[in-house]
């Protein structure tokens, strides 16, 4: 089974995955990217007005095979009190 590495780029800067995990399909890769992005968002985004999370997936040959990006932004729509 092929091994894939999930490199994370977020507010803490880049973090290179040195361990990876064996996954059998593109669907499993997408599920893992989503799980990682949501875990980071849950830990880092509460109380923040903006956030960016990117995950770049490499195969065991070091080639980037896909990526996912999550962007979070709060926009206040306050109106002047009359």
DSSP file (Angstrom, degrees, kcal/mol; ACC not computed):
  #  RESIDUE AA STRUCTURE BP1 BP2  ACC     N-H-->O    O-->H-N    N-H-->O    O-->H-N    TCO  KAPPA ALPHA  PHI   PSI    X-CA   Y-CA   Z-CA
    1    1 A X              0   0    0      0, 0.0    23,-0.1     0, 0.0     2,-0.0   0.000 360.0 360.0 360.0 136.5    0.0    0.0    0.0
    2    2 A X        -     0   0    0     21,-0.3    21,-1.9    20,-0.1     2,-0.4  -0.327 360.0-132.9 -69.8 150.1    1.4    3.4   -0.9
    3    3 A X  E     -A   22   0A   0     19,-0.2    57,-0.6    17,-0.0     2,-0.3  -0.861  20.0-165.5-104.7 137.2    2.5    5.9    1.8
    4    4 A X  E     -AB  21  59A   0     17,-2.8    17,-2.3    -2,-0.4     2,-0.4  -0.934   8.4-147.3-125.0 147.3    1.5    9.5    1.8
    5    5 A X  E     - B   0  58A   0     53,-2.6    53,-2.5    -2,-0.3     2,-0.7  -0.938   5.8-150.4-118.6 135.0    2.8   12.5    3.7
    6    6 A X  E     - B   0  57A   0     -2,-0.4     2,-0.4    51,-0.2    51,-0.2  -0.862  11.0-166.7-113.1  98.2    0.6   15.4    4.8
    7    7 A X  E     - B   0  56A   0     49,-2.9    49,-2.7    -2,-0.7     2,-0.4  -0.723  12.0-149.9 -87.9 130.8    2.6   18.7    5.1
    8    8 A X  E     -CB  15  55A   0      7,-2.5     7,-2.9    -2,-0.4     2,-0.5  -0.850  15.7-174.0-109.7 134.5    0.7   21.4    6.9
    9    9 A X  E     +CB  14  54A   0     45,-2.9    45,-2.7    -2,-0.4     2,-0.2  -0.984  31.9 127.6-124.0 117.0    0.9   25.2    6.4
   10   10 A X  E >  S-C   13   0A   0      3,-1.1     3,-2.3    -2,-0.5    43,-0.2  -0.684  75.6 -53.6-146.7-160.2   -1.0   27.3    8.9
   11   11 A X  T 3  S+     0   0    0      1,-0.3     3,-0.1    41,-0.3    42,-0.1   0.714 131.4  57.0 -60.8 -21.3   -0.6   30.2   11.3
   12   12 A X  T 3  S-     0   0    0      1,-0.3    -1,-0.3     3,-0.0     2,-0.1   0.431 116.1-114.0 -87.8   0.4    2.3   28.4   12.9
   13   13 A X  E <   -C   10   0A   0     -3,-2.3    -3,-1.1     2,-0.1    -1,-0.3  -0.416  58.7 -22.7  92.6-174.5    4.2   28.1    9.6
   14   14 A X  E     -C    9   0A   0     -5,-0.2     2,-0.4    -2,-0.1    -5,-0.2  -0.412  51.6-168.4 -75.4 145.6    5.0   25.0    7.6
   15   15 A X  E     -C    8   0A   0     -7,-2.9    -7,-2.5    -2,-0.1     2,-0.4  -0.968  12.9-146.2-133.8 116.5    5.2   21.6    9.3
   16   16 A X        -     0   0    0     -2,-0.4     2,-0.6    -9,-0.2    -9,-0.1  -0.703  13.2-131.6 -89.7 128.9    6.6   18.7    7.3
   17   17 A X        +     0   0    0     -2,-0.4   -10,-0.1     1,-0.1    -1,-0.0  -0.679  26.7 175.9 -78.4 118.4    5.2   15.2    7.9
   18   18 A X  S    S+     0   0    0     -2,-0.6    -1,-0.1   -12,-0.1   -11,-0.0   0.514  74.7  44.8-100.4  -7.6    8.1   12.8    8.4
   19   19 A X  S    S-     0   0    0    -13,-0.1    -2,-0.1   -15,-0.0   -14,-0.0   0.834  79.1-179.5-105.6 -44.6    6.0    9.7    9.2
   20   20 A X        -     0   0    0    -14,-0.1     2,-0.3   -17,-0.1   -15,-0.2  -0.006  21.8-111.1  68.7-179.2    3.2    9.6    6.7
   21   21 A X  E     -A    4   0A   0    -17,-2.3   -17,-2.8     2,-0.0     2,-0.5  -0.992  17.9-110.8-151.3 151.0    0.5    6.9    6.5
   22   22 A X  E     +A    3   0A   0     -2,-0.3     2,-0.4   -19,-0.2   -19,-0.2  -0.716  39.2 176.0 -85.3 126.4   -0.5    4.1    4.2
   23   23 A X        -     0   0    0    -21,-1.9   -21,-0.3    -2,-0.5    -2,-0.0  -0.992  25.2-152.1-135.0 141.8   -3.7    4.8    2.3
   24   24 A X  S    S+     0   0    0     -2,-0.4     2,-0.3   -23,-0.1    -1,-0.1   0.608  70.9  19.0 -91.1 -13.8   -5.3    2.6   -0.3
   25   25 A X  S  > S-     0   0    0      1,-0.1     4,-1.7   -23,-0.1     5,-0.1  -0.969  72.5-107.6-153.9 164.8   -7.3    5.2   -2.4
   26   26 A X  H  > S+     0   0    0     -2,-0.3     4,-2.6     1,-0.2     5,-0.2   0.872 118.8  58.1 -61.0 -37.6   -7.7    8.8   -3.4
   27   27 A X  H  > S+     0   0    0      1,-0.2     4,-2.4     2,-0.2    -1,-0.2   0.906 104.8  49.6 -60.3 -42.0  -10.9    8.9   -1.3
   28   28 A X  H  > S+     0   0    0      2,-0.2     4,-2.1     1,-0.2    -1,-0.2   0.870 109.7  51.9 -65.8 -36.6   -9.0    7.8    1.8
   29   29 A X  H  X S+     0   0    0     -4,-1.7     4,-2.5     2,-0.2    -2,-0.2   0.938 110.6  47.8 -63.4 -46.7   -6.4   10.6    1.1
   30   30 A X  H  X S+     0   0    0     -4,-2.6     4,-2.4     1,-0.2    -2,-0.2   0.895 110.5  51.8 -62.2 -40.3   -9.3   13.2    0.8
   31   31 A X  H  X S+     0   0    0     -4,-2.4     4,-2.3     1,-0.2    -1,-0.2   0.907 111.2  47.3 -62.6 -41.1  -10.8   11.9    4.1
   32   32 A X  H  X S+     0   0    0     -4,-2.1     4,-2.5     2,-0.2    -2,-0.2   0.904 110.4  51.5 -68.8 -41.0   -7.5   12.3    5.9
   33   33 A X  H  X S+     0   0    0     -4,-2.5     4,-2.6     1,-0.2    -2,-0.2   0.929 112.2  47.5 -59.8 -44.3   -6.9   15.8    4.5
   34   34 A X  H  X S+     0   0    0     -4,-2.4     4,-2.6     2,-0.2     5,-0.2   0.913 111.2  50.5 -63.1 -43.8  -10.4   16.8    5.7
   35   35 A X  H  X S+     0   0    0     -4,-2.3     4,-2.2     2,-0.2    -1,-0.2   0.929 112.8  45.9 -60.8 -46.1   -9.9   15.3    9.1
   36   36 A X  H  X S+     0   0    0     -4,-2.5     4,-2.5     2,-0.2     5,-0.2   0.943 113.3  48.9 -62.3 -48.9   -6.6   17.1    9.6
   37   37 A X  H  X S+     0   0    0     -4,-2.6     4,-2.5     1,-0.2    -2,-0.2   0.904 113.1  47.1 -60.2 -42.9   -7.9   20.4    8.4
   38   38 A X  H  X S+     0   0    0     -4,-2.6     4,-2.5     2,-0.2    -1,-0.2   0.874 110.6  52.1 -68.8 -36.9  -11.0   20.2   10.7
   39   39 A X  H  X S+     0   0    0     -4,-2.2     4,-1.8    -5,-0.2    -2,-0.2   0.926 112.7  45.2 -62.6 -44.6   -8.8   19.2   13.7
   40   40 A X  H  X S+     0   0    0     -4,-2.5     4,-3.0     2,-0.2     5,-0.4   0.929 113.0  50.5 -64.7 -44.8   -6.6   22.2   13.1
   41   41 A X  H  X>S+     0   0    0     -4,-2.5     4,-2.2     1,-0.2     5,-0.5   0.911 109.5  50.7 -59.9 -43.3   -9.5   24.5   12.6
   42   42 A X  H  <5S+     0   0    0     -4,-2.5     4,-0.3     1,-0.2    -1,-0.2   0.873 118.0  39.2 -63.0 -37.3  -11.2   23.3   15.8
   43   43 A X  H  <5S+     0   0    0     -4,-1.8    -2,-0.2    -5,-0.2    -1,-0.2   0.850 128.6  26.7 -80.9 -35.9   -8.0   23.9   17.8
   44   44 A X  H  <5S+     0   0    0     -4,-3.0    -3,-0.2    -5,-0.2    -2,-0.2   0.738 110.6  58.7-105.5 -26.1   -6.8   27.2   16.2
   45   45 A X  T ><5 +     0   0    0     -4,-2.2     3,-2.8    -5,-0.4    -3,-0.1   0.779  68.3 107.4 -86.6 -26.6   -9.7   29.2   14.8
   46   46 A X  T 3 <S+     0   0    0     -5,-0.5     3,-0.1    -4,-0.3    -4,-0.0  -0.295  95.7  11.5 -55.4 129.4  -12.0   29.8   17.8
   47   47 A X  T 3  S+     0   0    0      1,-0.3     2,-0.3     2,-0.0    -1,-0.3   0.386 105.1 114.9  84.8  -4.0  -11.7   33.4   18.7
   48   48 A X    <   -     0   0    0     -3,-2.8    -1,-0.3     1,-0.1     3,-0.1  -0.719  55.7-154.4 -97.8 148.9   -9.8   34.3   15.5
   49   49 A X  S    S+     0   0    0     -2,-0.3    25,-2.8     1,-0.2     2,-0.3   0.711  81.1  22.2 -90.5 -22.9  -11.2   36.6   12.8
   50   50 A X  E     + D   0  73A   0     23,-0.2     2,-0.3    -5,-0.0    23,-0.2  -0.982  63.1 165.2-142.5 152.4   -9.1   35.0   10.1
   51   51 A X  E     - D   0  72A   0     21,-2.3    21,-3.0    -2,-0.3     2,-0.4  -0.945  15.1-162.3-165.8 147.9   -7.3   31.8    9.4
   52   52 A X  E     - D   0  71A   0     -2,-0.3     2,-0.4    19,-0.2   -41,-0.3  -1.000   9.1-179.2-133.7 131.5   -5.7   29.8    6.6
   53   53 A X  E     + D   0  70A   0     17,-2.8    17,-3.4    -2,-0.4     2,-0.4  -0.997   3.3 179.0-131.9 128.3   -4.9   26.1    6.6
   54   54 A X  E     -BD   9  69A   0    -45,-2.7   -45,-2.9    -2,-0.4     2,-0.4  -0.985   9.1-165.4-128.4 141.8   -3.3   24.3    3.7
   55   55 A X  E     -BD   8  68A   0     13,-2.6    13,-2.1    -2,-0.4     2,-0.5  -0.993   3.4-165.5-128.2 125.1   -2.4   20.7    3.5
   56   56 A X  E     -BD   7  67A   0    -49,-2.7   -49,-2.9    -2,-0.4     2,-0.5  -0.942  10.8-149.4-112.4 127.2    0.0   19.4    0.7
   57   57 A X  E     -BD   6  66A   0      9,-3.1     8,-3.2    -2,-0.5     9,-1.1  -0.849  12.5-171.2-104.7 127.2    0.1   15.7    0.2
   58   58 A X  E     -BD   5  64A   0    -53,-2.5   -53,-2.6    -2,-0.5     6,-0.2  -0.853  16.6-132.8-111.2 149.0    3.3   14.0   -1.1
   59   59 A X  E >   -B    4   0A   0      4,-2.4     3,-2.2    -2,-0.3   -55,-0.2  -0.346  42.4 -89.1 -87.2 179.6    3.7   10.4   -2.2
   60   60 A X  T 3  S+     0   0    0    -57,-0.6   -56,-0.1     1,-0.3    -1,-0.1   0.599 128.5  59.9 -69.9  -8.2    6.6    8.2   -1.0
   61   61 A X  T 3  S-     0   0    0      2,-0.2    -1,-0.3     0, 0.0     3,-0.1   0.411 119.6-109.3 -93.0  -0.2    8.7    9.5   -4.0
   62   62 A X  S <  S+     0   0    0     -3,-2.2     2,-0.3     1,-0.3    -2,-0.1   0.466  73.2 138.0  88.2   2.0    8.3   13.1   -2.7
   63   63 A X        -     0   0    0      1,-0.1    -4,-2.4     2,-0.0     2,-0.4  -0.654  58.4-119.6 -84.2 135.1    6.0   14.2   -5.5
   64   64 A X  E     +D   58   0A   0     -2,-0.3    -6,-0.3    -6,-0.2     3,-0.1  -0.602  33.3 176.5 -71.8 126.2    3.1   16.4   -4.5
   65   65 A X  E     -     0   0A   0     -8,-3.2     2,-0.3    -2,-0.4    -1,-0.2   0.696  58.7 -22.0-106.0 -24.8   -0.1   14.6   -5.5
   66   66 A X  E     -D   57   0A   0     -9,-1.1    -9,-3.1     2,-0.0    -1,-0.4  -0.978  52.7-154.1-170.6 171.3   -2.8   17.0   -4.2
   67   67 A X  E     -D   56   0A   0     -2,-0.3     2,-0.3   -11,-0.2   -11,-0.2  -0.981   2.9-155.3-151.8 160.6   -3.6   19.7   -1.7
   68   68 A X  E     -D   55   0A   0    -13,-2.1   -13,-2.6    -2,-0.3     2,-0.4  -0.984   8.5-159.8-138.3 150.7   -6.5   21.2    0.1
   69   69 A X  E     -D   54   0A   0     -2,-0.3     2,-0.5   -15,-0.2   -15,-0.2  -0.994   4.3-167.1-136.9 135.5   -7.0   24.7    1.5
   70   70 A X  E     -D   53   0A   0    -17,-3.4   -17,-2.8    -2,-0.4     2,-0.4  -0.989   8.0-170.9-124.5 126.4   -9.3   26.0    4.2
   71   71 A X  E     -D   52   0A   0     -2,-0.5     2,-0.4   -19,-0.2   -19,-0.2  -0.954   0.9-171.6-119.9 135.5   -9.9   29.7    4.6
   72   72 A X  E     +D   51   0A   0    -21,-3.0   -21,-2.3    -2,-0.4     2,-0.3  -0.992  10.2 166.1-129.4 131.6  -11.8   31.3    7.5
   73   73 A X  E     -D   50   0A   0     -2,-0.4     2,-0.5   -23,-0.2   -23,-0.2  -0.981  22.1-150.2-148.6 132.7  -12.8   35.0    7.7
   74   74 A X        -     0   0    0    -25,-2.8     2,-0.5    -2,-0.3   -25,-0.0  -0.870  11.3-167.1-100.7 133.9  -15.2   36.8   10.0
   75   75 A X        -     0   0    0     -2,-0.5     2,-0.3     2,-0.0    -2,-0.0  -0.975  12.4-144.6-122.1 117.9  -16.9   40.0    8.7
   76   76 A X        -     0   0    0     -2,-0.5    -2,-0.0     1,-0.1     0, 0.0  -0.631  11.4-170.5 -80.8 136.6  -18.6   42.2   11.1
   77   77 A X        +     0   0    0     -2,-0.3     2,-0.2     2,-0.0    -1,-0.1  -0.357  23.4 161.9-121.6  49.1  -21.8   43.9    9.8
   78   78 A X        -     0   0    0      1,-0.0     2,-0.4     3,-0.0    -2,-0.0  -0.473  25.3-149.5 -74.0 141.1  -22.5   46.3   12.7
   79   79 A X        -     0   0    0     -2,-0.2     2,-0.1     1,-0.0     3,-0.1  -0.845  27.7 -98.2-109.0 147.3  -24.8   49.2   12.0
   80   80 A X        -     0   0    0     -2,-0.4     2,-0.2     1,-0.1    -1,-0.0  -0.382  43.7-111.8 -61.0 138.0  -24.5   52.5   13.7
   81   81 A X              0   0    0      1,-0.1    -1,-0.1    -2,-0.1    -3,-0.0  -0.541 360.0 360.0 -74.0 136.9  -26.9   52.8   16.6
   82   82 A X              0   0    0     -2,-0.2    -1,-0.1    -3,-0.1    -2,-0.1   0.404 360.0 360.0 -97.6 360.0  -29.7   55.3   16.0
